Amino acid sequence: MEYDEDVDAGEEGGIVRAKSAYMYFQTMNASAIKEELIKEGADTGFGAMGSAISARWKALSDSDKEIYLSLAREDKERYNAECAQRDEEVLRLQEQRRRENNAVEQDTRMRKATLQSTETLIAKESTKPRRTREYTDEQIQEREERKASKKAEDDAIRDQQAANKESRSQQAEARLKFLLSQSDIFSHFGSVKDGTYLLTHLTNYFTHSLTLLTHA
């Protein structure tokens, strides 16, 4: 198994984890160490490469290690800053969801309270006795006067209709008397007591006469 020179520090919640000083040394020197082992005819497998890199790291002085330690500190600061930003965003989203949930719950409670209040009001109104309208003495007198005036108008119209009917009856009777006085042809009908009865017989008479003339 070949040794992987490209060492990945991995990711944590979308953030690349910080590399250690040893990991930076390994990444930056693995190729050169591998070439040395090849020239020496040594094994370059995964285990051999790991042992060779570890031995050379331990052989470094503190001053030689400082460059890798500095890179590791910078990467650690980067990692911490990204984690803080991520945590702040997570908290912001959690707070936003909390406010939204509270708003929904409050709106639901208000709707329920409004509905209950409306139902209670409707129930009270349905059981509440209805108030009858109260009229003043002047309003009562005015209503009675309007009723009396309307009744008088209706009576006057009925009286006028009866008078018109009587007048038309008298006029018809007068015309029949006039016709009877003009010729003896109507004498067999007798005296004029019932205008309607006489008018019926006259109609029948003229109809019969017209029929005879038609068939002659």
Stockholm file with secondary structure:
# STOCKHOLM 1.0

chainA/1-216         MEYDEDVDAGEEGGIVRAKSAYMYFQTMNASAIKEELIKEGADTGFGAMGSAISARWKALSDSDKEIYLSLAREDKERYNAECAQRDEEVLRLQEQRRRENNAVEQDTRMRKATLQSTETLIAKESTKPRRTREYTDEQIQEREERKASKKAEDDAIRDQQAANKESRSQQAEARLKFLLSQSDIFSHFGSVKDGTYLLTHLTNYFTHSLTLLTHA
#=GR chainA/1-216 SS CBCCSSCCCCEETTEECCCCHHHHHHHHHHHHHHHHHHHHTCCCBHHHHHHHHHHHHHHSCHHHHHHHHHHHHHHHHHHHHHHHHHHHHHHHHHHHHHHHHHHHHHHHHHHHHHHHHHHHHHHHHHHSCCCCCCCCHHHHHHHHHHHHHHHHHHHHHHHHHHHHHHHHHHHHHHHHHHHHHHCGGGGGGCCCSCHHHHHHHHHHHHHHHHHHHHHC
#=GC SS_cons         CBCCSSCCCCEETTEECCCCHHHHHHHHHHHHHHHHHHHHTCCCBHHHHHHHHHHHHHHSCHHHHHHHHHHHHHHHHHHHHHHHHHHHHHHHHHHHHHHHHHHHHHHHHHHHHHHHHHHHHHHHHHHSCCCCCCCCHHHHHHHHHHHHHHHHHHHHHHHHHHHHHHHHHHHHHHHHHHHHHHCGGGGGGCCCSCHHHHHHHHHHHHHHHHHHHHHC
//
